[in-house]
Amino acid sequence: MYAALRALLFQLDPERAHSLTLEAVAFAGKVPPARAALRALWVQEDPRLAVEAFGVTFPNPVGLAAGYDKNGVAVAGLSALGFGHLEIGTITPVAQPGNPRPRLHRLPEAGAIINSMGFPNDGAAAIDGRAWRREARGARIGVNLGKGKDTPLERAADDYVSLLKRYAPSADYVTINISSPNTPALRELQTRAFITDLLRTIAAERDRLTPRVPILVKIAPDLCEHEIDDVVDAIFAAGFDGIVATNTTLSREGLPESTRSLPGGLSGQPLKARATAAIRHIAKHTGGKLPIVGVGGIASAVDAMEKLDAGACLIQIYTGLVYAGPGLVRTINRVLLEAKTPGPG
């Protein structure tokens, strides 16, 4: 069924196809019979799938990565597709149109997408998350926070702190996005010059909030191992709760030369090995003490198991959802259940 729908959607501009899909899911979430039908078709409920991470119990380990529902408009519908968590955003303090179009490009032959979106969103003043937990019906809510495009790096903490105070009551966890390649200089926040003070400032504000919300950091896949170690050490020093590995990559390794002229970050299958290597390194460096959300190139249950075996406790999908459809969530959860079921004898 999804193959036929995908063929139609792929005739459209990628961003237009995404908007139509999101609108359809949002509409289905608002109509009780449609929402119930989606849940009956896609939700895999079993207590054996539950995962405990950074003090939060997730009904299953499969989540939706940030960027799919930037403004949190389709929480009810998306949760009916069987996700254990949804990461909303990236949200910035004020509305942003993002980068000029076209800014989303499919690479079907590689199972990949290149995007240069630039955090387009309605801004914190317009995005009200107070209903998200109710609409999610058991799925956990993460909120991905970003620095405004025009905010100097030296003032980045102000943006993250203001967003944290606004969305902490709406979130089961919060992710600090310092790794998108599509906001100028944002990735510099991962360097020693900024990372320690940035995370400590955010943590100090978090510790003043009640209840305490777990905070994660989303990193780039293009960091070398000692740069990853610097970020991880800063996470521990600030008392943060986990890491999301990884964002999109600037690499075009293994892709046609024509893709090198396309700006932005690459996601999907070509990112898989790079993201898995980052997860494996973080797990080894921390002795498994830092919860890892694994993202990048998950298009099958085998890919999901690879991330979990490398050290992730949760995973997220986005590009795999575009190519494989919503059945991917149920398929992954079914395979995880089979792995937990003892064989005969």
JOKADA-V239146 format. One line per field, one symbol per residue. phi: phi as a letter, one per 30 degrees, with the letter a starting at -180 (. if undefined). psi: psi as a letter, one per 20 degrees, with the letter a starting at -180 (. if undefined). burial: b if it has 16 or more other ideal C-beta (glycine too) atoms within 10 Angstrom, else e. A space follows every 10 residues. Layout:
phi=???
psi=???
burial=???
This chain:
phi=.dedddeddd dceedddddd dddddddddc cedddddddd dcdccadddd bcbhicccda dcccddjdcd cicbeddddd djddabcdjd ccebebdidd ddbbbdbedc ibbcbbdihd adiddccccd cdddddhjdd ccbccbddec ddedceeddd dddeddcedc cdabcccbbd dcceiedddd dedbdddedd dddddeddcb ddcdbcbccd dcdddddddd ddddddddid cabcbbddcd dbeiceeddd dddjccbjed dedddddddd dddddciidc ecccbkidba dddddddddd kdcbbbbade dddciddddd dddddddddd cdddi
psi=ghggghhghi irpghggggg gghgggghhi oghgghgggh hhpopphiiq pppljppphr iorpqqhgnh jkikggghhi jjqhqpoqap prhrqpiarq qqjppqmhhi lrqpqlgklp riqhhioojh ighghhlhqq pqpppqqqhj pqhijhhggh ghhghgigii qhrqpookjp jjppjhihii rhhhgghghh gghhghiiqp rppqprpprq ijqrghhghg gghhgghikr iaqoorarqi qkpjrqhhii ipqaqprbhi igggghhggg gggghikjio ppopqokojr hggghggghi iqhqrqqfhh hghhriihgh gghghhghhi pqrq.
burial=eeeeebeebe eeebbebbee bbeebbebbe eeebbeebee ebbbeeeebe bebbebebbb bbbbbbbbbb bbbbbbbbbb bbbbbbbbbb bbbebbebbe eebbbbbeeb bbbbbbbbbb bbebeebebe ebbebbeebb bbbbbbbbbe bebeebbebb bebbebbbeb bbbbbbbbbb bbbeebbebb eeebbbebbe bbbebbeeee eebbbbbbbb bbbeeebbeb bbebbeebeb bbbbbbbbbe ebeebeeebe ebbbbbbbbb bbebbbbbbb bbbebbeeeb bbbbbbbbbb bebbbbbbeb bbbbbbbbbb bbbbbbbbbb bbbeebeeee eeeee
